[in-house]
Amino acid sequence: MTPIHCSLTYPSFLPSRSRLQRVDQQNSSTVSEFILVGFEQSPPSTQASLFTLFLALYSLAMAMNGLIIFITWTDPRLNSPMYFFLGHLSFLDICFITTTIPQMLIHLVTKNHIVSFASCLTQMYLVFGVGVAECILLAFMAYDRYVAICHPLNYAQIISRQMCVRLVLTSWIFGMVNGILLDYMTFRGPFCRENHIENFFCEAPIVISLSCGDPKFSLKVIFLDAIVVLLSPMVLIVTSYARILASILSRASSSGRGKTFSTCASHLTVVIFFYTSAMFSYMNPRSTHGPDKDKPFSLLYTIITPMCNPVIYSFRNKEMKGAMRRALGRGNLAQAESV
């Protein structure tokens, strides 16, 4: 008897198996927007208080950083590399807080916490680019202090105006290029899972965890990048200040020690604030993270540090305080003359 071969064929009006698989893939929920959870779970009264607090901090940070930019770029008595770098640091701080805080303020007073895929990508790129540029610039500022204190006779030749411009441009270029890499590693996979981001802005490790693919490779790349971006400048900073400390202790004049310590302490305080919070966010295992732990550190390096930078530099620096008094005095005089 001849065996009968039976084959199952789909009728013409039914899709084939491969066609069904393609349809299933197309029907999978591809994420085109994200929802920033932020502080939406807080009571309305708490959200109102947070809005008032963050608006005050944001306004203060913008005003103080703007004042530093103005006086460092207009006061001829502050025409030195240290204040040139400080002015650019304040400009980076303004850019940094503007990428996250205005959006958070809007979400605190509205119920719509949705951000598009493109907006999330752009915000993350700016946070990465400006944040990395600030890390590099802080390291160059430490090097500037090292040359000024340990090699004062050659300071003008080593840290010339052209060198200052090159160092600032290096910070910006490295930050922008690094932002492209980290953006690609974050958004390289498809997103078809949960689209709720447990933070008030698009932070890379949280967004990567929402990807459909295996996030381990992207998280490893970001971790390695954080080692290069955070630890390499930190090595330069620690080395510079170790040599500065040795040079200060070898001096006999106590008055010179006090002034040098005051200037270096300001920069070190800024470095500790910024690097500690950034390291926790990007160099800790994700298993130790959570909304309650991420948000405080995110707030620390996105708004508290940019606000503290001008305060730290202003109140610990006599030249800055004198320049601010002169700037405010000119403003009051011009107002009196107009009246």
Secondary structure, DSSP 4 states (H G I P E B T S, - for coil): -PPPPP-----TTS--HHHHHHHHHHHS----EEEE-TTTTS-HHHHHHHHHHHHHHHHHHHHHHHHHHHHHHH-GGG-SHHHHHHHHHHHHHHHHHHTTHHHHHHHHH-S--EEEHHHHHHHHHHHHHHHHHHHHHHHHHHHHHHHHHH-GGGHHHHS-HHHHHHHHHHHHHHHHHHHHHHHHHHHSS---S--EESSSS--HHHHHTTSSS--HHHHHHHHHHHIIIIIHHHHHHHHHHHHHHHHHHT-S-HHHHHHHHHHHHHHHHHHHHHHHHHHHHHHS-GGG--HHHHHHHHHIIIIIHHHHHHHHHHHT-HHHHHHHHHHHHHHHHHHHHH-
